[in-house]
Amino acid sequence: MASGQTVDVWFGTSTGRNSESRGIYHATFDMETGKLSRATLAAETRSPGFLAMHPNGKVLYATGSPASANSTSNDNVSAFRITGPVGKAKLEYINSAPTGDGGAAHVSTDRDGKVLMSAQYGGGSTTLYQLAEDGSVKHVEVKEHSELLPKAGSGVVPKRQDHPHAHWTGTSPDNRFAFVPDLGMDRVVIWKLDTETPALTPHGFGVCPPGGGPRHMKFSPDGSRVYVLNELALSLTAFDYDAEKGVMTPGQTIRTLSEVVKAKETFNSASEIRVHPSGRFIYTANRGNDSISAFRVDDNGVMWLIEVEPIRGAWPRNFGMDPSGRWLIVAGQQSNTATVFAIDQETGELQFIRETVAVPSSICVLFGTPNN
């Protein structure tokens, strides 16, 4: 990205009973200085906890639905048209569609912008939607994870793993397969993806450590590896990925926090993962410890923990990395903050630059594109 360039940043939030948030918020970010503007309300919406951008950069998708929509339920996903130039971007509501299985924990588009997918944590399912040319969303089908295995929940961690709990959706680099980490199953559900029909067909699983509780995942930039963040164990598992067969083979697992640190605190859980564009660094968020763990990937593909950086806030449920890999913006849900860190391009270490803005009940951080 060019020096001095400004980009839009969108924030998904929690709008529950004890929250002051009213929906989706917007700010601008200076790519040269790391300056984040004051966040303002962009769309009054119920439960827009997670956001996704259409590949064309012109449509934003969110969990939940606007208060003005013809629905009294939050069990929807919604589409918004992004209008105006960067820095003055606005959201115009397009439409909503039901998940068919309760509230969505995550949404994403495929890489061509033909379909949308959502993961339902409570329902333990994946929902597929078709996207029209104007960005509007249409419900297609719900796939229940309980139908994939005789005993769908792993049962290793009582109450958390008695049933399937889908937590994230995304596609392979070639767009042939969809992936849904399921915390309750200790597996990543792999679907064969047909974007034309559209349809999801069971394909297989990536098997995670027992009791790990897979939450989110990311591919390496070259597509040869999959990194899965295990929420319950606070660990990171690397998988070799066979792109032709759509198969994940587990390898190294490394902790995001030491046992000594975990033992000192009443509660910890891992939440989000990002991979640096260079492929040399990985970042994960720790709720409770309220920190970001930074890892280096050496020339042999081995992961090493290099730093645990406090977020200067509370409860980092999500954080965003700008496309150039120079900056992180971390959402502090319980501190109502968004905090900026610079990334050292040689070491991967994070530097707090004393840049924090107020965002009520901030959950999700989504960078826009320069040509919105």
C-alpha positions in Angstrom: 0.0 0.0 0.0 1.1 3.5 -0.7 2.7 5.7 2.0 0.2 7.9 3.8 -2.8 6.0 2.5 -6.0 6.1 4.5 -8.3 3.0 4.7 -11.7 2.4 6.2 -12.0 0.2 9.3 -15.2 -1.4 10.4 -16.1 -2.7 13.9 -18.6 -5.4 14.7 -19.9 -5.1 18.3 -22.0 -6.7 20.9 -25.4 -5.0 21.5 -26.6 -6.9 24.5 -28.4 -5.6 27.6 -25.3 -4.2 29.3 -23.8 -2.8 26.1 -23.8 0.8 25.0 -23.2 -0.2 21.3 -25.9 0.5 18.7 -24.4 -1.6 15.9 -21.6 -1.4 13.3 -19.0 1.3 13.8 -16.6 3.0 11.3 -13.3 4.7 11.6 -10.4 5.6 9.3 -6.8 4.5 9.6 -3.6 6.2 8.4 -1.3 3.5 7.0 1.8 5.7 7.5 1.3 6.9 11.0 -0.9 4.3 12.6 -3.4 7.0 13.5 -7.0 5.6 14.0 -9.8 8.2 13.9 -12.7 8.4 16.3 -15.2 5.6 15.6 -18.8 6.6 14.7 -22.0 4.6 14.2 -22.3 3.4 10.6 -25.4 1.2 10.9 -27.8 0.6 13.8 -27.9 -3.1 13.9 -28.6 -5.9 16.4 -25.8 -8.3 17.3 -23.3 -7.5 14.5 -20.6 -9.5 16.3 -18.7 -10.5 13.2 -18.3 -8.9 9.8 -17.1 -10.0 6.3 -16.2 -8.1 3.2 -17.2 -9.1 -0.4 -14.2 -9.6 -2.6 -15.1 -6.5 -4.6 -14.9 -4.4 -1.5 -18.3 -2.8 -2.1 -20.5 -4.9 0.2 -20.2 -5.7 3.9 -21.9 -8.7 5.6 -22.7 -9.0 9.3 -24.3 -11.3 11.8 -27.6 -10.1 13.1 -29.9 -7.6 11.4 -30.9 -3.9 11.6 -33.5 -2.8 14.0 -35.4 -1.5 11.0 -35.5 -4.9 9.3 -38.8 -6.8 9.2 -37.6 -9.3 11.8 -37.7 -9.5 15.6 -35.0 -12.1 15.7 -31.2 -11.8 15.7 -30.9 -15.2 13.9 -30.0 -13.6 10.6 -27.1 -12.4 8.5 -27.3 -9.1 6.7 -25.8 -7.3 3.7 -24.9 -3.6 3.5 -23.7 -1.6 0.5 -20.6 0.5 1.1 -21.1 4.0 -0.5 -18.9 7.1 -0.6 -15.1 7.5 -0.8 -12.6 6.1 1.7 -12.8 8.2 4.8 -16.4 9.1 4.2 -17.8 5.6 3.6 -21.4 4.9 4.6 -23.5 1.7 4.9 -26.8 1.2 3.1 -28.9 -1.8 4.2 -29.6 -4.3 1.4 -31.3 -7.2 3.0 -31.2 -10.0 5.6 -31.6 -13.8 5.5 -32.3 -16.3 8.3 -29.6 -18.7 9.4 -32.2 -21.4 9.9 -30.5 -22.5 13.1 -30.1 -19.7 15.7 -27.6 -16.9 15.9 -24.4 -16.9 13.8 -21.0 -16.7 15.4 -19.1 -16.0 12.2 -19.7 -15.1 8.5 -17.4 -15.2 5.4 -17.7 -15.1 1.6 -16.1 -17.5 -0.8 -13.1 -16.1 -2.7 -15.2 -15.3 -5.8 -18.1 -13.6 -4.0 -20.7 -16.1 -5.1 -21.8 -17.4 -1.7 -21.8 -16.5 2.0 -21.4 -19.0 4.8 -22.2 -18.7 8.5 -21.3 -20.8 11.5 -23.8 -21.3 14.3 -22.2 -22.0 17.6 -25.4 -22.9 19.5 -26.9 -24.8 16.6 -23.7 -26.6 15.7 -24.2 -26.0 12.0 -23.0 -24.4 8.8 -25.4 -22.3 6.7 -24.9 -21.6 3.0 -26.3 -18.5 1.2 -26.3 -17.4 -2.4 -25.1 -13.9 -3.3 -26.7 -11.9 -6.1 -24.9 -9.4 -8.2 -26.1 -6.5 -6.0 -24.7 -8.3 -3.0 -28.0 -9.3 -1.5 -28.1 -12.6 0.4 -30.5 -15.6 0.0 -30.7 -18.6 2.3 -29.9 -21.9 0.6 -29.4 -24.7 3.2 -28.3 -25.6 6.7 -25.9 -28.4 7.4 -26.1 -29.9 10.9 -22.7 -31.1 12.2 -24.4 -33.7 14.4 -25.3 -35.7 11.3 -21.6 -36.1 10.3 -20.5 -38.5 13.1 -22.3 -41.0 15.3 -21.1 -39.1 18.4 -20.7 -35.6 17.2 -19.4 -34.0 20.5 -16.0 -35.2 21.6 -17.1 -35.0 25.3 -13.5 -34.4 26.5 -14.4 -31.1 28.2 -17.8 -31.4 29.9 -20.5 -28.9 29.0 -18.3 -27.3 26.3 -17.9 -30.4 24.1 -21.1 -32.4 24.6 -22.4 -31.2 21.3 -21.1 -29.6 18.0 -20.3 -25.9 18.2 -19.3 -24.5 14.8 -17.2 -21.3 15.2 -15.7 -20.1 11.9 -16.1 -20.4 8.2 -13.7 -20.0 5.3 -12.5 -21.5 2.0 -9.4 -23.1 0.6 -7.2 -20.9 -1.6 -8.5 -22.6 -4.7 -12.1 -22.2 -3.5 -12.9 -25.9 -3.8 -13.4 -26.6 -0.2 -15.0 -24.9 2.8 -13.7 -25.3 6.4 -15.6 -24.9 9.7 -13.7 -25.5 13.0 -16.1 -27.1 15.5 -15.1 -26.5 19.1 -17.4 -29.3 20.4 -16.2 -31.9 18.0 -12.4 -31.3 18.2 -12.5 -31.3 14.4 -12.4 -29.0 11.5 -15.3 -29.9 9.3 -14.4 -29.9 5.6 -17.1 -29.4 3.0 -16.8 -29.8 -0.8 -18.0 -26.4 -2.0 -20.1 -25.9 -5.2 -20.5 -22.1 -5.7 -22.7 -22.5 -8.8 -25.6 -24.7 -7.5 -24.7 -23.7 -4.7 -24.2 -26.6 -2.3 -22.1 -28.1 0.5 -21.2 -31.8 0.5 -19.4 -33.6 3.4 -15.7 -34.2 2.5 -13.9 -35.0 5.7 -12.3 -33.7 8.8 -9.1 -32.1 10.2 -8.6 -33.9 13.5 -7.5 -31.6 16.4 -6.0 -32.4 19.8 -8.5 -34.0 22.2 -10.1 -31.2 24.3 -8.4 -28.5 22.2 -11.7 -26.9 21.1 -10.8 -25.6 17.6 -12.2 -22.1 17.2 -10.7 -20.2 14.2 -8.1 -21.1 11.5 -6.1 -19.5 8.7 -4.1 -20.7 5.7 -0.4 -19.9 5.2 0.1 -17.5 2.3 1.3 -20.3 0.0 -1.7 -22.5 0.9 0.5 -25.4 2.0 -0.4 -25.2 5.7 -3.4 -24.7 7.9 -3.1 -23.1 11.4 -5.9 -23.9 13.8 -6.4 -22.0 17.1 -7.7 -24.2 19.9 -9.8 -22.1 22.3 -10.0 -24.4 25.3 -6.4 -25.6 25.4 -5.0 -22.2 24.3 -2.9 -23.9 21.7 -2.0 -23.6 18.0 -1.9 -26.6 15.7 -0.2 -26.6 12.3 -1.5 -28.9 9.6 0.1 -29.8 6.3 -2.6 -29.3 3.6 -2.9 -31.4 0.4 -4.7 -28.9 -1.9 -5.6 -31.6 -4.5 -7.2 -33.9 -2.1 -8.5 -31.3 0.4 -6.8 -33.2 3.3 -5.4 -31.8 6.6 -2.6 -33.7 8.3 -1.8 -32.6 11.8 1.7 -31.6 12.9 3.1 -29.4 15.6 1.0 -28.1 18.4 2.3 -25.2 20.6 0.8 -23.4 23.6 -0.2 -19.7 23.3 0.4 -19.2 27.0 2.6 -21.2 29.4 1.0 -23.4 32.0 2.6 -21.2 34.7 0.8 -18.1 33.3 -2.5 -20.0 32.9 -2.3 -21.2 36.5 -2.1 -17.7 37.9 -5.4 -16.6 36.4 -8.9 -17.6 37.0 -9.9 -17.9 33.3 -8.3 -17.9 29.9 -9.4 -18.8 26.4 -8.0 -18.3 22.9 -10.0 -16.3 20.4 -8.5 -15.2 17.1 -5.6 -16.0 14.8 -3.9 -14.0 12.0 -1.0 -15.0 9.7 1.4 -12.4 8.5 1.5 -11.9 4.6 5.2 -13.1 4.7 4.2 -16.4 6.3 6.9 -15.9 8.9 4.8 -14.8 11.8 1.5 -15.9 13.4 -0.5 -14.0 16.0 -3.2 -15.2 18.4 -5.4 -13.5 21.0 -5.8 -14.6 24.6 -8.9 -13.6 26.6 -8.4 -13.4 30.4 -4.7 -12.8 30.0 -5.7 -10.1 27.6 -2.8 -10.4 25.3 -1.5 -11.2 21.8 0.9 -14.1 21.4 3.4 -13.8 18.6 5.0 -16.8 16.9 7.9 -17.1 14.4 7.8 -19.8 11.8 11.3 -20.9 10.9 12.6 -22.2 7.6 11.7 -25.8 8.6 8.1 -24.7 9.3 8.6 -25.0 13.1 6.6 -22.5 15.2 8.3 -20.7 18.1 6.6 -18.4 20.7 8.5 -15.1 20.6 6.4 -12.7 22.6 3.2 -12.3 24.6 2.1 -8.6 24.3 -0.6 -7.0 26.6 -3.4 -5.4 24.6 -3.8 -2.5 26.9 -7.5 -3.4 27.2 -9.7 -6.2 28.2 -11.1 -9.3 26.4 -9.6 -9.4 22.9 -12.2 -11.5 21.1 -10.9 -10.5 17.7 -8.2 -8.4 16.1 -7.4 -7.3 12.5 -4.2 -7.1 10.5 -3.9 -4.7 7.6 -3.2 -6.3 4.2 0.4 -5.0 4.2 1.1 -6.7 7.5 2.4 -3.5 9.1 -0.3 -3.0 11.7 -2.6 -4.8 14.2 -5.8 -3.3 15.6 -7.1 -5.2 18.6 -10.7 -5.0 19.8 -11.1 -5.0 23.6 -14.7 -6.0 24.1 -14.9 -5.4 27.9 -12.7 -2.2 27.8 -14.7 -0.7 24.9 -11.5 -0.1 23.0 -9.6 -0.5 19.7 -5.8 -0.4 20.2 -3.1 -0.1 17.5 0.2 -2.0 17.4 3.0 -1.8 14.9 4.5 -5.0 13.6 8.3 -5.3 13.3 8.8 -6.7 9.8 12.1 -8.4 10.7 11.4 -9.9 14.1 7.6 -10.1 14.1 7.4 -8.4 17.5 4.6 -5.9 18.4 5.0 -2.3 19.5 2.2 -0.4 21.3 2.2 3.0 19.7 -0.1 4.7 22.3 -3.0 4.8 19.9 -6.3 3.7 21.4 -9.9 4.8 20.5 -13.2 4.1 22.1 -15.5 1.6 20.4 -18.4 0.3 22.5 -18.3 -3.5 23.1 -15.9 -4.0 20.2 -15.7 -7.5 18.9 -14.6 -7.6 15.3 -12.1 -5.5 13.3 -12.3 -5.5 9.5 -10.1 -3.5 7.3 -11.6 -2.0 4.1 -10.0 -1.7 0.7 -8.5 1.5 -0.7 -10.9 1.5 -3.6 -14.3 1.2 -1.8 
